[in-house]
């Protein structure tokens, strides 16, 4: 085979690999939806092993919920850590939950806050609400009703229905000056962490 033909063959093989991976992942997700967890694991795990962040996140959730694998928070934390390190917002939020609850990993509210913040800044509504709760309670971060209000407001803007309860609770603890400051910050967060991520 001529060198030029070899290059073309290798290029075509390279192009085919991502398509196969995407197809395998889609088949794995379909299997998860059907409750066929054995097939899901068969399709998703090789992709997770190869470093695919979305597949790593799915493996983490399978272990966290015991879907086709034994319930194992340590394994869940392992897979979620890998996906979170690659910037997967869902994994960052779920890893924050594990740190917050001390499941499969030593409880560490500061680490929980760090992962919630990374996901929150990517427009992850649940992470925004989780971060707001930490600010309200002063766990892992200094207590700050203004930050709690601003993040809860952002979460509400992304459709988190539970956010209104936290907003009402925080507002009762604030002075009029703090409420004014919180509203200004909420407007800033809405522009930065809500508007770019809204799905209509």
Backbone as a printed PyTorch tensor [residue, N CA C, xyz], in Angstrom:
tensor([[[  0.8510,  -1.1920,   0.0000],
         [  0.0000,   0.0000,   0.0000],
         [  0.8870,   1.2420,   0.0000]],

        [[  0.5620,   2.1630,  -0.8850],
         [  1.3580,   3.3850,  -0.9760],
         [  1.2000,   4.2190,   0.2910]],

        [[  2.2140,   5.0310,   0.6440],
         [  2.1370,   5.8490,   1.8640],
         [  0.8910,   6.7420,   1.9030]],

        [[  0.5400,   7.3140,   0.7340],
         [ -0.6380,   8.2000,   0.7050],
         [ -1.9110,   7.4050,   1.0140]],

        [[ -2.0000,   6.1920,   0.4630],
         [ -3.1740,   5.3530,   0.7130],
         [ -3.2400,   4.9320,   2.1760]],

        [[ -2.0540,   4.6560,   2.7770],
         [ -2.0060,   4.3180,   4.2050],
         [ -2.5380,   5.4660,   5.0530]],

        [[ -2.1030,   6.6710,   4.7180],
         [ -2.5580,   7.8570,   5.4830],
         [ -4.0700,   8.0190,   5.3940]],

        [[ -4.6040,   7.8190,   4.1970],
         [ -6.0520,   7.9620,   4.0150],
         [ -6.7890,   6.8930,   4.8290]],

        [[ -6.2710,   5.6600,   4.8080],
         [ -6.9060,   4.5650,   5.5570],
         [ -6.8820,   4.8480,   7.0530]],

        [[ -5.7400,   5.3270,   7.5450],
         [ -5.6430,   5.6600,   8.9740],
         [ -6.5700,   6.8030,   9.3450]],

        [[ -6.6770,   7.7940,   8.4540],
         [ -7.5540,   8.9300,   8.7140],
         [ -9.0080,   8.4810,   8.7950]],

        [[ -9.4030,   7.6010,   7.8630],
         [-10.7770,   7.0950,   7.8700],
         [-11.0490,   6.2640,   9.1190]],

        [[-10.0670,   5.4800,   9.5560],
         [-10.2200,   4.7000,  10.7850],
         [-10.3680,   5.6330,  11.9850]],

        [[ -9.5810,   6.6950,  12.0040],
         [ -9.6520,   7.6800,  13.0930],
         [-11.0410,   8.3240,  13.1470]],

        [[-11.5840,   8.6520,  11.9810],
         [-12.9180,   9.2530,  11.9330],
         [-13.9920,   8.2860,  12.4050]],

        [[-13.8090,   7.0070,  12.1450],
         [-14.8190,   6.0140,  12.5060],
         [-14.8760,   5.7820,  14.0050]],

        [[-13.7700,   5.9590,  14.7130],
         [-13.7220,   5.6550,  16.1560],
         [-14.6880,   6.4920,  16.9790]],

        [[-14.6970,   7.8310,  16.8460],
         [-15.6490,   8.6110,  17.6480],
         [-17.0990,   8.2550,  17.3520]],

        [[-17.4020,   7.9260,  16.0790],
         [-18.7730,   7.5750,  15.7200],
         [-19.1850,   6.2980,  16.4410]],

        [[-18.2780,   5.2980,  16.4370],
         [-18.5740,   4.0550,  17.1310],
         [-18.7620,   4.3060,  18.6180]],

        [[-17.9140,   5.1570,  19.2010],
         [-18.0240,   5.4660,  20.6260],
         [-19.3480,   6.1510,  20.9300]],

        [[-19.7350,   7.0980,  20.0760],
         [-21.0030,   7.7930,  20.2800],
         [-22.1700,   6.8240,  20.1670]],

        [[-22.0760,   5.9000,  19.1990],
         [-23.1500,   4.9140,  19.0300],
         [-23.2150,   3.9820,  20.2330]],

        [[-22.0410,   3.5470,  20.7280],
         [-22.0130,   2.6770,  21.9080],
         [-22.6240,   3.3830,  23.1120]],

        [[-22.2760,   4.6570,  23.2760],
         [-22.7890,   5.4110,  24.4190],
         [-24.3070,   5.5590,  24.3200]],

        [[-24.7830,   5.8770,  23.1220],
         [-26.2330,   6.0130,  22.9200],
         [-26.9460,   4.6970,  23.2210]],

        [[-26.3440,   3.5740,  22.7930],
         [-26.9440,   2.2690,  23.0850],
         [-26.9500,   2.0020,  24.5890]],

        [[-25.8770,   2.4220,  25.2540],
         [-25.8130,   2.2620,  26.7030],
         [-26.8890,   3.0750,  27.4080]],

        [[-27.1050,   4.3130,  26.9530],
         [-28.1510,   5.1580,  27.5470],
         [-29.5380,   4.5690,  27.2990]],

        [[-29.7450,   4.0620,  26.0820],
         [-31.0330,   3.4180,  25.7770],
         [-31.2670,   2.2310,  26.7050]],

        [[-30.2120,   1.4500,  26.9230],
         [-30.3250,   0.2870,  27.8110],
         [-30.6360,   0.7280,  29.2380]],

        [[-30.0060,   1.8080,  29.6940],
         [-30.3080,   2.3490,  31.0330],
         [-31.7800,   2.7210,  31.1360]],

        [[-32.2800,   3.4050,  30.1080],
         [-33.6880,   3.8220,  30.1110],
         [-34.6350,   2.6240,  30.1670]],

        [[-34.2490,   1.5290,  29.5230],
         [-35.0890,   0.3140,  29.5070],
         [-34.9580,  -0.4940,  30.7910]],

        [[-33.9560,  -0.1610,  31.6080],
         [-33.7070,  -0.9530,  32.8020],
         [-32.8510,  -2.1740,  32.5150]],

        [[-32.2230,  -2.2070,  31.3360],
         [-31.3330,  -3.3090,  30.9620],
         [-29.9140,  -2.9140,  31.3880]],

        [[-29.6630,  -3.0510,  32.6730],
         [-28.4220,  -2.5220,  33.2340],
         [-27.1860,  -3.3200,  32.8270]],

        [[-27.3430,  -4.6000,  32.5570],
         [-26.1990,  -5.4080,  32.1140],
         [-25.6880,  -4.8980,  30.7650]],

        [[-26.6130,  -4.6390,  29.8500],
         [-26.2240,  -4.1040,  28.5420],
         [-25.6560,  -2.7000,  28.6890]],

        [[-26.2760,  -1.9080,  29.5510],
         [-25.7890,  -0.5430,  29.7700],
         [-24.3340,  -0.5650,  30.2320]],

        [[-24.0610,  -1.4180,  31.1910],
         [-22.6910,  -1.4860,  31.7040],
         [-21.7280,  -1.9670,  30.6160]],

        [[-22.1630,  -2.9390,  29.8390],
         [-21.3160,  -3.4840,  28.7680],
         [-20.9590,  -2.4020,  27.7460]],

        [[-21.8920,  -1.5290,  27.4360],
         [-21.6530,  -0.4820,  26.4450],
         [-20.9110,   0.7220,  27.0370]],

        [[-21.2110,   1.0660,  28.2790],
         [-20.6870,   2.3040,  28.8620],
         [-19.3160,   2.1380,  29.5060]],

        [[-19.0750,   1.0040,  30.1690],
         [-17.8260,   0.8580,  30.9230],
         [-16.5720,   0.9800,  30.0720]],

        [[-16.4990,   0.3470,  28.8780],
         [-15.2870,   0.5210,  28.0740],
         [-15.0100,   1.9860,  27.7210]],

        [[-16.0800,   2.7410,  27.4750],
         [-15.9040,   4.1630,  27.1860],
         [-15.4120,   4.9110,  28.4170]],

        [[-15.9610,   4.5550,  29.5750],
         [-15.5030,   5.1650,  30.8250],
         [-14.0390,   4.8380,  31.0750]],

        [[-13.6590,   3.5910,  30.8360],
         [-12.2630,   3.1760,  31.0120],
         [-11.3270,   3.9460,  30.0840]],

        [[-11.8430,   4.3190,  28.9080],
         [-11.0000,   5.0300,  27.9430],
         [-10.9500,   6.5370,  28.2100]],

        [[-11.6920,   6.9970,  29.2350],
         [-11.6020,   8.4110,  29.6270],
         [-12.7590,   9.2880,  29.2030]],

        [[-13.8320,   8.7050,  28.6790],
         [-14.9960,   9.4890,  28.2760],
         [-15.7280,   9.9880,  29.5250]],

        [[-15.7810,  11.3120,  29.6980],
         [-16.3390,  11.8930,  30.9300],
         [-17.8180,  11.5800,  31.1060]],

        [[-18.5900,  11.6040,  30.0160],
         [-20.0240,  11.3120,  30.1470],
         [-20.2470,   9.8670,  30.5620]],

        [[-19.4260,   8.9640,  30.0270],
         [-19.5320,   7.5560,  30.4040],
         [-19.0920,   7.3560,  31.8560]],

        [[-18.0550,   8.0740,  32.2660],
         [-17.5980,   7.9860,  33.6640],
         [-18.6900,   8.4700,  34.6100]],

        [[-19.3690,   9.5540,  34.2310],
         [-20.4770,  10.0480,  35.0450],
         [-21.5740,   8.9830,  35.1780]],

        [[-21.9150,   8.3330,  34.0490],
         [-22.9620,   7.3090,  34.0940],
         [-22.5490,   6.1240,  34.9560]],

        [[-21.2760,   5.7370,  34.8740],
         [-20.8080,   4.6500,  35.7420],
         [-20.9370,   5.0750,  37.2050]],

        [[-20.5970,   6.3060,  37.5010],
         [-20.7340,   6.8050,  38.8710],
         [-22.1620,   6.7370,  39.3680]],

        [[-23.1110,   7.1330,  38.5200],
         [-24.5140,   7.0960,  38.9520],
         [-25.0170,   5.6650,  39.0890]],

        [[-24.5110,   4.7640,  38.2480],
         [-24.9220,   3.3660,  38.3700],
         [-24.4860,   2.7930,  39.7200]],

        [[-23.2530,   3.1000,  40.1300],
         [-22.7860,   2.6170,  41.4320],
         [-23.4880,   3.3420,  42.5830]],

        [[-23.7870,   4.6260,  42.4060],
         [-24.4460,   5.3830,  43.4710],
         [-25.8740,   4.9020,  43.7160]],

        [[-26.4930,   4.3270,  42.6720],
         [-27.8880,   3.8840,  42.7830],
         [-28.0340,   2.3710,  42.7640]],

        [[-26.9250,   1.6540,  42.5800],
         [-26.9930,   0.1980,  42.5170],
         [-27.7350,  -0.2990,  41.2910]],

        [[-27.5040,   0.3330,  40.1400],
         [-28.1850,  -0.0480,  38.9030],
         [-27.3270,  -1.0450,  38.1230]],

        [[-27.6210,  -2.3230,  38.2730],
         [-26.8740,  -3.3530,  37.5610],
         [-25.5130,  -3.6610,  38.1450]],

        [[-25.1850,  -2.9740,  39.2090],
         [-23.9330,  -3.1960,  39.9450],
         [-24.2880,  -3.0910,  41.4240]],

        [[-23.4570,  -3.6490,  42.3080],
         [-23.7440,  -3.4710,  43.7330],
         [-23.6820,  -1.9760,  44.1040]],

        [[-24.5730,  -1.5540,  44.9840],
         [-24.5200,  -0.1800,  45.4910],
         [-23.1690,   0.0150,  46.1550]],

        [[-22.3850,   0.9610,  45.6610],
         [-21.0180,   1.1390,  46.1430],
         [-20.6290,   2.6060,  45.9950]],

        [[-20.7590,   3.3590,  47.0920],
         [-20.4690,   4.7930,  47.0400],
         [-18.9910,   5.0790,  46.7890]],

        [[-18.1210,   4.1570,  47.2090],
         [-16.6960,   4.3640,  46.9630],
         [-16.4030,   4.3090,  45.4650]],

        [[-16.9940,   3.3130,  44.7880],
         [-16.8390,   3.2390,  43.3350],
         [-17.5120,   4.4310,  42.6550]],

        [[-18.6680,   4.8210,  43.1870],
         [-19.3550,   5.9910,  42.6270],
         [-18.4580,   7.2170,  42.7110]],

        [[-17.8450,   7.4360,  43.8780],
         [-16.9630,   8.5860,  44.0590],
         [-15.7700,   8.5240,  43.1160]],

        [[-15.2470,   7.3250,  42.9020],
         [-14.1100,   7.1460,  42.0010],
         [-14.4610,   7.5820,  40.5770]],

        [[-15.5880,   7.0710,  40.0610],
         [-15.9800,   7.4190,  38.6980],
         [-16.3910,   8.8820,  38.5810]],

        [[-17.1320,   9.3740,  39.5690],
         [-17.5620,  10.7720,  39.5100],
         [-16.3660,  11.7170,  39.5850]],

        [[-15.3480,  11.3540,  40.3750],
         [-14.1420,  12.1870,  40.4670],
         [-13.4720,  12.3220,  39.1080]],

        [[-13.4110,  11.2260,  38.3670],
         [-12.7760,  11.2530,  37.0510],
         [-13.5380,  12.1660,  36.0950]],

        [[-14.8610,  12.0360,  36.0940],
         [-15.6720,  12.8710,  35.2020],
         [-15.6590,  14.3240,  35.6450]],

        [[-15.7160,  14.5550,  36.9610],
         [-15.7130,  15.9210,  37.4890],
         [-14.4200,  16.6450,  37.1370]],

        [[-13.3020,  15.9350,  37.2050],
         [-12.0080,  16.5360,  36.8880],
         [-11.9400,  16.9810,  35.4280]],

        [[-12.7800,  16.3740,  34.5820],
         [-12.8210,  16.7650,  33.1680],
         [-13.8630,  17.8560,  32.9040]],

        [[-14.5060,  18.3360,  33.9710],
         [-15.4360,  19.4480,  33.8230],
         [-16.8910,  19.0640,  33.6400]],

        [[-17.2400,  17.8030,  33.8320],
         [-18.6370,  17.3900,  33.6960],
         [-19.4410,  17.9350,  34.8750]],

        [[-20.3650,  18.8430,  34.6020],
         [-21.1010,  19.5390,  35.6680],
         [-21.9830,  18.5940,  36.4770]],

        [[-22.6090,  17.6210,  35.8250],
         [-23.4340,  16.6610,  36.5610],
         [-22.5830,  15.8910,  37.5660]],

        [[-21.4080,  15.4590,  37.1180],
         [-20.5030,  14.7180,  37.9980],
         [-19.9950,  15.6070,  39.1330]],

        [[-19.7030,  16.8650,  38.8220],
         [-19.2390,  17.7830,  39.8610],
         [-20.2970,  17.9550,  40.9430]],

        [[-21.5460,  18.1170,  40.5280],
         [-22.6190,  18.2570,  41.5150],
         [-22.7710,  16.9930,  42.3500]],

        [[-22.8060,  15.8330,  41.6900],
         [-23.0060,  14.5760,  42.4200],
         [-21.8270,  14.2580,  43.3300]],

        [[-20.6140,  14.6100,  42.8830],
         [-19.4450,  14.4160,  43.7430],
         [-19.5460,  15.3290,  44.9570]],

        [[-20.0250,  16.5550,  44.7460],
         [-20.2500,  17.4610,  45.8670],
         [-21.2220,  16.8850,  46.8800]],

        [[-22.2680,  16.2220,  46.3860],
         [-23.2440,  15.5840,  47.2790],
         [-22.5650,  14.4980,  48.1110]],

        [[-21.7180,  13.6740,  47.4620],
         [-21.0230,  12.6180,  48.2010],
         [-20.1000,  13.2060,  49.2670]],

        [[-19.3940,  14.2750,  48.9380],
         [-18.5510,  14.9450,  49.9380],
         [-19.4030,  15.5390,  51.0610]],

        [[-20.5450,  16.0950,  50.6990],
         [-21.4140,  16.7140,  51.6950],
         [-21.9620,  15.6730,  52.6690]],

        [[-22.3250,  14.5010,  52.1490],
         [-22.9300,  13.4600,  52.9750],
         [-21.9160,  12.4760,  53.5440]],

        [[-20.6910,  12.5150,  53.0330],
         [-19.6730,  11.5610,  53.4840],
         [-19.9810,  10.1420,  53.0320]],

        [[-20.4070,   9.9880,  51.7960],
         [-20.7190,   8.6640,  51.2520],
         [-19.6290,   8.2280,  50.2810]],

        [[-18.9220,   7.1580,  50.6420],
         [-17.8750,   6.6300,  49.7850],
         [-16.6060,   7.4430,  49.8070]],

        [[-16.6310,   8.4990,  50.5670],
         [-15.5190,   9.4390,  50.6190],
         [-15.6630,  10.1970,  51.9350]],

        [[-14.5640,  10.6270,  52.5250],
         [-14.6520,  11.3320,  53.8060],
         [-15.4740,  12.6090,  53.6620]],

        [[-16.3800,  12.8440,  54.5970],
         [-17.1910,  14.0670,  54.5650],
         [-16.2740,  15.2800,  54.6130]],

        [[-16.5150,  16.2140,  53.7030],
         [-15.6880,  17.4220,  53.6220],
         [-16.5260,  18.5350,  53.0050]],

        [[-17.1620,  19.3510,  53.8450],
         [-18.0320,  20.4050,  53.3110],
         [-17.3110,  21.3990,  52.4040]],

        [[-16.0120,  21.6360,  52.6660],
         [-15.2660,  22.5640,  51.8050],
         [-15.1080,  21.9940,  50.4010]],

        [[-14.8230,  20.6850,  50.3200],
         [-14.7370,  20.0420,  49.0040],
         [-16.1060,  20.0200,  48.3310]],

        [[-17.1430,  19.7860,  49.1240],
         [-18.4950,  19.8190,  48.5710],
         [-18.7620,  21.1840,  47.9470]],

        [[-18.4330,  22.2310,  48.6790],
         [-18.6540,  23.5920,  48.1760],
         [-17.8490,  23.8490,  46.9080]],

        [[-16.6150,  23.3560,  46.8810],
         [-15.7630,  23.5690,  45.7050],
         [-16.3760,  22.9340,  44.4560]],

        [[-16.8600,  21.6920,  44.6030],
         [-17.4440,  21.0170,  43.4390],
         [-18.7950,  21.6090,  43.0690]],

        [[-19.6080,  21.9600,  44.0730],
         [-20.8850,  22.6180,  43.7720],
         [-20.6460,  23.9090,  42.9930]],

        [[-19.6380,  24.6900,  43.4330],
         [-19.3640,  25.9720,  42.7670],
         [-18.9540,  25.7410,  41.3070]],

        [[-18.0970,  24.7580,  41.0580],
         [-17.6600,  24.5180,  39.6820],
         [-18.8400,  24.1710,  38.7840]],

        [[-19.7500,  23.3430,  39.3010],
         [-20.9380,  22.9980,  38.5170],
         [-21.8890,  24.1890,  38.4150]],

        [[-22.0530,  24.9220,  39.5130],
         [-22.9580,  26.0770,  39.5310],
         [-22.5410,  27.1120,  38.4980]],

        [[-21.2500,  27.3180,  38.3540],
         [-20.7620,  28.3120,  37.4060],
         [-20.9240,  27.8570,  35.9620]],

        [[-21.2590,  26.5800,  35.7700],
         [-21.5840,  26.0730,  34.4320],
         [-23.0880,  26.0550,  34.1920]],

        [[-23.8450,  26.6620,  35.1040],
         [-25.2900,  26.7300,  34.9170],
         [-26.0340,  25.4890,  35.3570]],

        [[-25.4950,  24.7730,  36.3380],
         [-26.1540,  23.5710,  36.8620],
         [-27.0670,  23.9920,  38.0130]],

        [[-28.3740,  23.9570,  37.7760],
         [-29.3320,  24.4750,  38.7520],
         [-29.2930,  23.7840,  40.0970]],

        [[-29.1990,  22.4480,  40.1020],
         [-29.1610,  21.7140,  41.3720],
         [-27.9130,  22.0740,  42.1620]],

        [[-26.7830,  22.2550,  41.4750],
         [-25.5490,  22.6390,  42.1580],
         [-25.6730,  24.0500,  42.7290]],

        [[-26.3350,  24.9290,  41.9980],
         [-26.5500,  26.2870,  42.5010],
         [-27.3620,  26.2570,  43.7890]],

        [[-28.3770,  25.4170,  43.7990],
         [-29.2140,  25.3000,  44.9980],
         [-28.4260,  24.6670,  46.1440]],

        [[-27.6300,  23.6510,  45.8420],
         [-26.8090,  23.0140,  46.8770],
         [-25.8090,  24.0050,  47.4660]],

        [[-25.2120,  24.8170,  46.6080],
         [-24.2570,  25.8250,  47.0790],
         [-24.9670,  26.8730,  47.9320]],

        [[-26.1570,  27.2680,  47.5160],
         [-26.9470,  28.2270,  48.3000],
         [-27.2190,  27.6910,  49.7000]],

        [[-27.5490,  26.4100,  49.7970],
         [-27.8250,  25.7910,  51.1030],
         [-26.5870,  25.8230,  51.9920]],

        [[-25.4180,  25.5790,  51.4070],
         [-24.1850,  25.6410,  52.2090],
         [-23.9460,  27.0570,  52.7240]],

        [[-24.1920,  28.0560,  51.8900],
         [-24.0250,  29.4500,  52.3430],
         [-25.0430,  29.8000,  53.4260]],

        [[-26.2480,  29.2920,  53.3080],
         [-27.2510,  29.5750,  54.3250],
         [-26.8470,  28.9700,  55.6650]],

        [[-26.3230,  27.7460,  55.6100],
         [-25.9930,  27.0190,  56.8420],
         [-24.5750,  27.2760,  57.3270]],

        [[-23.7240,  27.8690,  56.4810],
         [-22.3330,  28.0940,  56.8620],
         [-21.5500,  26.8010,  56.9650]],

        [[-21.8030,  25.8800,  56.0290],
         [-21.0670,  24.6080,  56.0100],
         [-20.1040,  24.6080,  54.8310]],

        [[-18.8080,  24.5520,  55.1410],
         [-17.8000,  24.5360,  54.0910],
         [-17.4820,  25.9010,  53.5300]],

        [[-18.3160,  26.8620,  53.8500],
         [-18.1390,  28.2590,  53.4450],
         [-18.6210,  29.1260,  54.6130]],

        [[-18.1640,  30.3640,  54.6980],
         [-18.7000,  31.2290,  55.7550],
         [-20.1950,  31.4620,  55.5370]],

        [[-20.9780,  31.5360,  56.6140],
         [-22.4090,  31.8260,  56.4220],
         [-22.5800,  33.1710,  55.7340]],

        [[-23.4020,  33.1960,  54.7180],
         [-23.5660,  34.4210,  53.9300],
         [-24.9480,  34.4130,  53.2860]],

        [[-25.9200,  35.0810,  53.9160],
         [-27.2780,  35.0650,  53.3660],
         [-27.3780,  35.7210,  51.9920]],

        [[-26.5050,  36.6870,  51.7310],
         [-26.5270,  37.3590,  50.4290],
         [-26.1470,  36.3720,  49.3220]],

        [[-25.0610,  35.6240,  49.5340],
         [-24.6550,  34.6030,  48.5640],
         [-25.7110,  33.5020,  48.4530]],

        [[-26.2600,  33.0950,  49.5950],
         [-27.2970,  32.0650,  49.5880],
         [-28.4750,  32.5110,  48.7310]],

        [[-28.9000,  33.7460,  48.9090],
         [-30.0310,  34.2780,  48.1530],
         [-29.7040,  34.3320,  46.6610]],

        [[-28.5130,  34.8390,  46.3220],
         [-28.1460,  35.0070,  44.9230],
         [-28.0770,  33.6640,  44.1940]],

        [[-27.4840,  32.6640,  44.8470],
         [-27.3880,  31.3480,  44.2080],
         [-28.7470,  30.6590,  44.1390]],

        [[-29.5600,  30.8010,  45.1750],
         [-30.9000,  30.2020,  45.1400],
         [-31.7410,  30.8540,  44.0510]],

        [[-31.5810,  32.1530,  43.8770],
         [-32.3030,  32.8590,  42.8270],
         [-31.8700,  32.3560,  41.4460]],

        [[-30.5550,  32.1250,  41.2910],
         [-30.0570,  31.5740,  40.0260],
         [-30.6690,  30.2020,  39.7720]],

        [[-30.6950,  29.3710,  40.8080],
         [-31.2690,  28.0300,  40.6710],
         [-32.7380,  28.1110,  40.2720]],

        [[-33.4530,  29.0510,  40.8640],
         [-34.8590,  29.2350,  40.5220],
         [-35.0070,  29.6130,  39.0570]],

        [[-34.1030,  30.4620,  38.5730],
         [-34.1290,  30.8790,  37.1730],
         [-33.8800,  29.7410,  36.2090]],

        [[-33.2490,  28.6760,  36.6960],
         [-33.0030,  27.4990,  35.8670],
         [-34.0230,  26.3880,  36.1220]],

        [[-35.0950,  26.7380,  36.8480],
         [-36.2030,  25.8040,  36.9980],
         [-36.1630,  24.8990,  38.2110]],

        [[-35.2650,  25.1820,  39.1700],
         [-35.2260,  24.3690,  40.3900],
         [-36.3930,  24.7760,  41.2950]],

        [[-37.4020,  23.9490,  41.3650],
         [-38.6220,  24.2950,  42.0950],
         [-38.3860,  24.4460,  43.5940]],

        [[-37.4050,  23.7240,  44.1390],
         [-37.1350,  23.7920,  45.5820],
         [-36.4710,  25.1030,  45.9880]],

        [[-36.0190,  25.8810,  45.0110],
         [-35.2730,  27.1030,  45.3140],
         [-36.1340,  28.1420,  46.0310]],

        [[-37.4230,  28.2030,  45.7130],
         [-38.2750,  29.2400,  46.3070],
         [-38.3540,  29.1010,  47.8170]],

        [[-38.4030,  27.8700,  48.3040],
         [-38.4550,  27.6540,  49.7510],
         [-37.1970,  28.2050,  50.4240]],

        [[-36.0380,  27.9600,  49.8110],
         [-34.7900,  28.4700,  50.3790],
         [-34.7450,  29.9950,  50.2930]],

        [[-35.2140,  30.5520,  49.1860],
         [-35.2570,  32.0160,  49.0380],
         [-36.1040,  32.6430,  50.1490]],

        [[-37.2770,  32.0730,  50.4010],
         [-38.1550,  32.6020,  51.4450],
         [-37.4900,  32.5070,  52.8160]],

        [[-36.8400,  31.3790,  53.0660],
         [-36.1810,  31.1660,  54.3570],
         [-35.0380,  32.1510,  54.5740]],

        [[-34.2180,  32.3390,  53.5470],
         [-33.0660,  33.2480,  53.6540],
         [-33.5350,  34.6870,  53.8060]],

        [[-34.5520,  35.0700,  53.0420],
         [-35.0310,  36.4560,  53.0790],
         [-35.4900,  36.8530,  54.4830]],

        [[-36.0380,  35.8930,  55.2270],
         [-36.4970,  36.1830,  56.5950],
         [-35.3350,  36.5060,  57.5280]],

        [[-34.1220,  36.0700,  57.1730],
         [-32.9590,  36.2650,  58.0360],
         [-32.1950,  37.5530,  57.7040]],

        [[-32.5990,  38.2500,  56.6490],
         [-31.8080,  39.3800,  56.1580],
         [-32.4040,  40.7300,  56.5470]],

        [[-31.5180,  41.6860,  56.6700],
         [-31.9250,  43.0710,  56.8820],
         [-32.3340,  43.6590,  55.5270]],

        [[-33.0440,  44.7960,  55.5320],
         [-33.3860,  45.4330,  54.2480],
         [-32.1500,  45.7440,  53.3990]],

        [[-31.0630,  46.1550,  54.0390],
         [-29.8350,  46.4510,  53.2880],
         [-29.2800,  45.1880,  52.6380]],

        [[-29.3260,  44.0700,  53.3680],
         [-28.8420,  42.8090,  52.8080],
         [-29.7280,  42.3410,  51.6590]],

        [[-31.0370,  42.5540,  51.7980],
         [-31.9610,  42.1610,  50.7350],
         [-31.6570,  42.9480,  49.4570]],

        [[-31.3740,  44.2350,  49.6110],
         [-31.0260,  45.0700,  48.4660],
         [-29.7350,  44.5750,  47.8090]],

        [[-28.7300,  44.2810,  48.6450],
         [-27.4550,  43.7710,  48.1350],
         [-27.6480,  42.4080,  47.4580]],

        [[-28.4720,  41.5590,  48.0770],
         [-28.7220,  40.2260,  47.5270],
         [-29.4090,  40.3150,  46.1700]],

        [[-30.3350,  41.2550,  46.0260],
         [-31.0370,  41.3920,  44.7540],
         [-30.0870,  41.8440,  43.6530]],

        [[-29.1690,  42.7630,  44.0000],
         [-28.1760,  43.2110,  43.0120],
         [-27.2790,  42.0350,  42.5860]],

        [[-26.8300,  41.2560,  43.5630],
         [-25.9730,  40.1170,  43.2360],
         [-26.7570,  39.0620,  42.4580]],

        [[-28.0130,  38.8790,  42.8290],
         [-28.8540,  37.9180,  42.1100],
         [-28.9840,  38.3210,  40.6450]],

        [[-29.1250,  39.6320,  40.3840],
         [-29.2060,  40.1060,  38.9970],
         [-27.9130,  39.8010,  38.2400]],

        [[-26.7700,  39.9910,  38.9170],
         [-25.4770,  39.6860,  38.2910],
         [-25.3640,  38.1950,  37.9830]],

        [[-25.7510,  37.3600,  38.9510],
         [-25.6540,  35.9110,  38.7630],
         [-26.6090,  35.4280,  37.6830]],

        [[-27.7740,  36.0880,  37.5910],
         [-28.7360,  35.7130,  36.5500],
         [-28.1330,  35.9320,  35.1660]],

        [[-27.3980,  37.0410,  35.0070],
         [-26.7560,  37.3240,  33.7220],
         [-25.6060,  36.3690,  33.4340]],

        [[-24.8670,  36.0190,  34.4920],
         [-23.6470,  35.2300,  34.3060],
         [-23.8770,  33.7240,  34.3590]],

        [[-24.7550,  33.2740,  35.2500],
         [-24.8930,  31.8390,  35.5010],
         [-26.2710,  31.2610,  35.1740]],

        [[-27.1570,  32.1030,  34.6530],
         [-28.4880,  31.6070,  34.2730],
         [-28.7390,  31.8470,  32.7830]],

        [[-28.6890,  33.1070,  32.3670],
         [-29.0490,  33.4480,  30.9830],
         [-28.3160,  32.6140,  29.9280]],

        [[-27.0040,  32.3830,  30.0680],
         [-26.3260,  31.6030,  29.0120],
         [-26.7220,  30.1250,  28.9810]],

        [[-27.3770,  29.6520,  30.0570],
         [-27.6560,  28.2200,  30.1660],
         [-29.1390,  27.8850,  30.1130]],

        [[-29.9810,  28.9170,  29.9260],
         [-31.4240,  28.6540,  29.8890],
         [-31.7650,  27.7730,  28.7140]],

        [[-32.6500,  26.7960,  28.9620],
         [-33.1300,  25.9170,  27.8880],
         [-34.6140,  26.1650,  27.7470]],

        [[-35.0440,  26.5590,  26.5680],
         [-36.4520,  26.8550,  26.3370],
         [-37.1080,  25.7070,  25.6040]]])
